[in-house]
Amino acid sequence: MAETMEALNEADTTPLVYVREVAGADVLAGIDETEIREHGISIGESDTLYAVHTEDGTRMAVFSDRSHAFAAARYHGAEPVSVH
């Protein structure tokens, strides 16, 4: 996430990012089985997670808590907005 935010910050504007709910099953579908084992990822298919996306819709990060998603976006210099 940091590298992507740095690239967005080069435009001298505060980048806008979107925070939205995402199902654990959707996140798991995009993760390779090897990564799950190697990193000890523990996500249930029915878990509600919160993803941070760039303006073009690219998912940058996933958090288990909405407030952490907002805090991380702000920490990296972005202006987070909620998407329902």
Short mmCIF file of the C-alpha atoms (twelve columns), coordinates in Angstrom:
data_MODEL
# 
_entry.id   MODEL 
# 
loop_
_atom_site.group_PDB 
_atom_site.id 
_atom_site.type_symbol 
_atom_site.label_atom_id 
_atom_site.label_alt_id 
_atom_site.label_comp_id 
_atom_site.label_asym_id 
_atom_site.label_seq_id 
_atom_site.Cartn_x 
_atom_site.Cartn_y 
_atom_site.Cartn_z 
_atom_site.pdbx_PDB_model_num 
ATOM 1  C CA . MET A 1  0.000   0.000   0.000   1 
ATOM 2  C CA . ALA A 2  2.820   2.435   0.843   1 
ATOM 3  C CA . GLU A 3  4.424   2.247   -2.610  1 
ATOM 4  C CA . THR A 4  1.095   2.842   -4.327  1 
ATOM 5  C CA . MET A 5  0.267   5.779   -2.060  1 
ATOM 6  C CA . GLU A 6  3.691   7.341   -2.697  1 
ATOM 7  C CA . ALA A 7  3.069   7.199   -6.440  1 
ATOM 8  C CA . LEU A 8  -0.343  8.815   -5.989  1 
ATOM 9  C CA . ASN A 9  1.115   11.542  -3.753  1 
ATOM 10 C CA . GLU A 10 3.533   12.636  -6.477  1 
ATOM 11 C CA . ALA A 11 0.631   14.498  -8.115  1 
ATOM 12 C CA . ASP A 12 0.743   17.131  -5.279  1 
ATOM 13 C CA . THR A 13 -2.872  16.445  -4.374  1 
ATOM 14 C CA . THR A 14 -4.385  14.371  -1.635  1 
ATOM 15 C CA . PRO A 15 -5.421  11.140  -3.312  1 
ATOM 16 C CA . LEU A 16 -8.938  9.927   -2.730  1 
ATOM 17 C CA . VAL A 17 -9.354  6.270   -1.769  1 
ATOM 18 C CA . TYR A 18 -12.493 4.266   -1.198  1 
ATOM 19 C CA . VAL A 19 -13.177 1.970   1.737   1 
ATOM 20 C CA . ARG A 20 -15.831 -0.672  1.227   1 
ATOM 21 C CA . GLU A 21 -16.988 -3.899  2.795   1 
ATOM 22 C CA . VAL A 22 -15.806 -7.060  1.119   1 
ATOM 23 C CA . ALA A 23 -16.681 -10.670 1.916   1 
ATOM 24 C CA . GLY A 24 -13.957 -12.970 3.157   1 
ATOM 25 C CA . ALA A 25 -14.850 -15.374 0.353   1 
ATOM 26 C CA . ASP A 26 -14.041 -12.680 -2.247  1 
ATOM 27 C CA . VAL A 27 -10.665 -11.988 -0.671  1 
ATOM 28 C CA . LEU A 28 -9.839  -15.685 -0.417  1 
ATOM 29 C CA . ALA A 29 -10.723 -16.152 -4.088  1 
ATOM 30 C CA . GLY A 30 -7.919  -13.747 -5.001  1 
ATOM 31 C CA . ILE A 31 -5.243  -15.311 -2.797  1 
ATOM 32 C CA . ASP A 32 -3.086  -18.223 -3.874  1 
ATOM 33 C CA . GLU A 33 -3.228  -21.312 -1.611  1 
ATOM 34 C CA . THR A 34 0.549   -21.080 -1.152  1 
ATOM 35 C CA . GLU A 35 0.277   -17.537 0.217   1 
ATOM 36 C CA . ILE A 36 -2.389  -18.637 2.663   1 
ATOM 37 C CA . ARG A 37 -0.131  -21.371 4.029   1 
ATOM 38 C CA . GLU A 38 3.117   -19.353 3.979   1 
ATOM 39 C CA . HIS A 39 1.675   -16.285 5.686   1 
ATOM 40 C CA . GLY A 40 -0.749  -18.009 8.007   1 
ATOM 41 C CA . ILE A 41 -3.681  -16.018 6.658   1 
ATOM 42 C CA . SER A 42 -6.801  -16.669 8.697   1 
ATOM 43 C CA . ILE A 43 -9.896  -15.402 6.924   1 
ATOM 44 C CA . GLY A 44 -13.272 -17.069 7.061   1 
ATOM 45 C CA . GLU A 45 -15.462 -17.080 3.981   1 
ATOM 46 C CA . SER A 46 -18.261 -15.400 5.942   1 
ATOM 47 C CA . ASP A 47 -16.004 -12.715 7.491   1 
ATOM 48 C CA . THR A 48 -16.749 -9.078  6.720   1 
ATOM 49 C CA . LEU A 49 -13.551 -7.244  5.809   1 
ATOM 50 C CA . TYR A 50 -12.811 -3.700  4.650   1 
ATOM 51 C CA . ALA A 51 -10.852 -3.011  1.486   1 
ATOM 52 C CA . VAL A 52 -9.094  0.195   0.475   1 
ATOM 53 C CA . HIS A 53 -9.326  0.947   -3.254  1 
ATOM 54 C CA . THR A 54 -7.798  3.603   -5.487  1 
ATOM 55 C CA . GLU A 55 -10.061 5.847   -7.546  1 
ATOM 56 C CA . ASP A 56 -9.796  3.435   -10.489 1 
ATOM 57 C CA . GLY A 57 -10.996 0.542   -8.316  1 
ATOM 58 C CA . THR A 58 -7.676  -1.198  -7.703  1 
ATOM 59 C CA . ARG A 59 -7.691  -2.935  -4.322  1 
ATOM 60 C CA . MET A 60 -4.664  -1.824  -2.320  1 
ATOM 61 C CA . ALA A 61 -5.195  -3.370  1.098   1 
ATOM 62 C CA . VAL A 62 -7.670  -5.349  3.191   1 
ATOM 63 C CA . PHE A 63 -8.363  -4.907  6.897   1 
ATOM 64 C CA . SER A 64 -10.460 -6.749  9.447   1 
ATOM 65 C CA . ASP A 65 -11.709 -3.460  10.884  1 
ATOM 66 C CA . ARG A 66 -13.208 -0.397  9.173   1 
ATOM 67 C CA . SER A 67 -11.457 2.074   11.470  1 
ATOM 68 C CA . HIS A 68 -8.076  0.488   10.705  1 
ATOM 69 C CA . ALA A 69 -8.722  0.820   6.970   1 
ATOM 70 C CA . PHE A 70 -9.473  4.538   7.388   1 
ATOM 71 C CA . ALA A 71 -6.490  5.082   9.692   1 
ATOM 72 C CA . ALA A 72 -4.079  3.338   7.316   1 
ATOM 73 C CA . ALA A 73 -5.310  5.380   4.363   1 
ATOM 74 C CA . ARG A 74 -4.842  8.639   6.288   1 
ATOM 75 C CA . TYR A 75 -1.431  7.527   7.546   1 
ATOM 76 C CA . HIS A 76 -0.340  7.075   3.938   1 
ATOM 77 C CA . GLY A 77 -1.568  10.542  2.951   1 
ATOM 78 C CA . ALA A 78 -4.907  9.663   1.344   1 
ATOM 79 C CA . GLU A 79 -8.429  10.919  1.977   1 
ATOM 80 C CA . PRO A 80 -10.630 7.875   2.584   1 
ATOM 81 C CA . VAL A 81 -14.339 7.869   1.815   1 
ATOM 82 C CA . SER A 82 -16.847 5.160   2.543   1 
ATOM 83 C CA . VAL A 83 -18.531 3.270   -0.285  1 
ATOM 84 C CA . HIS A 84 -21.752 1.427   0.506   1 
# 
